[in-house]
């Protein structure tokens, strides 16, 4: 089976993080940036890194950009450059184009051009930071339609020592416990390290420990109420 091939255009903090994560997952990654210093910094972490101007269609053709499974346009603050790059990719019939947006008006313009997939890291980070300020026990979440979400939360203190059956997530709280992430101390080469492991699907006899984190599914308000009443 062939590895998926991705091109990431723009290798700032955001683009570099995407490129390195894809590469670590086994994808073949091409990084394109107009700054030679940026390219030199990331060259050892991805399959290919080239210093070219992504607004130059001939330069993109030379890199066979149209042959990649997906191209992520991660260019930062220069929206004009992002637009020109996206226009070139559309002209070259790239299979899948994913474009960074920094505001709603940028998204509207890109949609009018024919771009259908977007990444808005600033919006997502802002929402997550606000959520963590309001609910410190909320580690992360995935928002779903109809106000449902999957959320990872720190175990509320009142539940430590109880079993999953005692808590009865479904009937008492209208929530589903997907899994538990538990911290273990492991001795490696004479050193004690703390590592997290997933318990799989917990049964009713699983006892809750202080180092546990719950992964829950349910309505946003039910998750928030669950955290509040069990503190």
N, C-alpha and C positions, 0 to 999 in steps of 0.2 A: 504494500500500500504506500502510495506516494504521500509525502508530507504536504500539507497545505502551504500555499505560497502567499505571503502578504508583503505589501509595500507600505511603508510608513513615511509620509512626507512631512518634514518638520520634526526635528529631534531636540526640542526643548525638554523640560522636565516631563511634561505630559507624554509627548511622542516617544521619548526614550523609554519611559516606563512601560508603555504599550509594546514597543519593539522588543525589549528585553524579556518581558513576560511571555510574549508569543514564542520567542526563540527558546526559552526554557521549557516550553510545552512541546517542543519538537517541530515547530513550524519553520519553514525556510523564509527568512525575513530580509528584505531589502530596505535600507534606510537611505532617504534622500534629504539633503540639507544644503543650503548655499554657504554655510560656514564651515570651512575646512577644519577648524579646531573642534567643533562639535562632532564632525565625522571621525576625526582621529580618536576622540574619547570613546566612541561607541563601537568602533570597528571590530574590536575583539569579542564583542558580545552578540553579534549577529552574523548571518551568513555573508551579507554584502553591505557595504556602506559607501556611498558615492557623493561627491560634492558637485552638484549641478543645480541650475536654476529651474525649479519646477514650473515656472510660468512659460518656459521655452518648450514648445511642443516637440520639436526635433530632439531635444535632450531626453524627453520622456520616451519617445519612440526608440532612441538608442539603447535605453534600458529595458526595452520590451515590456513596458508597463502594462500593456493590454493583455499580457499572458498571465498576470497574477490573479489569484482567486478573489482578492479584495485589496483595495487601496484605501488607507486611512489618511485623510488630510488633517494633520494635527498642527498646522501652522498657527501660531499664537495671535498676536495683536494686529497683524497686518491683514485686514479683511479683504482688501483689494487683491493681494497676492493669493489669498485663499480662493477668491472668486475666479481669478484667472486660471489657477491650478485646476479647480473643479471643472471649469469650462473645457480645458484641454482633455481631461479624463473622459468627459462626456463625448467629446468629438472622437476620441479614440475607442469608444465603445467598451470601456472597462466594465467587466461583469458586475462588480459590486463596489460602490463608492460610499464611504462613511466619512462624514465631514464634521469637524469641530465647529460648534457655534458658541458665541459669547453673549448673545441677546436674541430676543424673539424676532426682531426685525431682520437679523441676519438669517435666521431660519426661514422666514417667509421668502426672502430673496432666493435662497438656495432651493427651496421647494419649487418656486416658479421656474427655476432652471432645469429641474428634473431630479434633484438629489432627494432621496427618500429616507436615508439613515443618518442619524446625527449623534454626536457625543457632546454633552454639555457638562464638563467636569466641575466648573465653578458653581453651577446651580446645584449639582448633586452634593458637592462638599458642603455648600451653604446649608442645604436642607438637613444633612446629617449632623452638622455642628449645632444647628438650632435644636434638633431633636435631642442630642446628647446634653445640651444645656438644660432643657426642660425635663429630660428623663435621664439622669446620670447612669442608671442601670442598663440603658439601651446601648449595646455595643455596635450593632449594625442592623440594617433592615433592608428588605426588598419590598417596595410598594407595588401592589397588584391592583387590578381594576376593582371597582365597587367597594373601595375602602378596606380591602383585605391586605394583609402584609405577612411576610415571613420575617421574624425578628429574632435576633440573638440577644439575650439579656443575662445579666449577672443574677445568680440565684438570690432571690429575696431572703433576708436573714431568718424570717419566721419559718421557712420551709426546710431548713437544714436539719437533717436527722429523720425526716419523714420519708415515706416511700412514695413512689409514683401513684400507687393505688390510694394512699391516704389523701393525696392532693385532688385526685379525680378531675383532671384538667377539663375534660369534655363536659361533664354534667355540672360541675361547680362553677366553671369559668368560661364555658363556651369556646374553649381553645383546644387545639391539637398539639401534643408534644411530639415533634418530629424526631428529635434526638437530643442527647446531652454531650457537651464537650467537657471533658474532665482533665484536670491537670494531675500529672504523675511525676514523682521524683524518680529519676533513673540514674543508676551509677554507670558511668562510661569512663574507662581509663583512670579510675581513682577519683574522678570528679562526679559530684552529684548535680545533674541538670534537671530542670523542670521542663517537661514536654506535655503538649496537649494531645489527647486522643479522643476519637469519636466512639461512643458506646454502641452505635448502631441504633436499632429500635428498642428503647427501654421497655422492660416488662413491668408489671405492677409491683413486683417485689424489689425493684431497684431503689436503693436508699440514696437520698440526696446528700451530697457532701458540700462543704464550704467552698471548694475550688471549682464547683460545677458552673456551667453556663447552659441555659436552656435555649433550644431553637424551637420557636413556637410559630404556629399558623393560626390566624384568626382575624377578626375585625380589629382595626386600630384601637378603638375605644376599649375593647375588651382586654387587649394586651396592656394598655395603660392602666386600666382599673386593677388588673392582676398585680402589676408592680406596686401600685399605690397601697392596696389593702394588705399586702404581705410584707411590707417593710418592717 
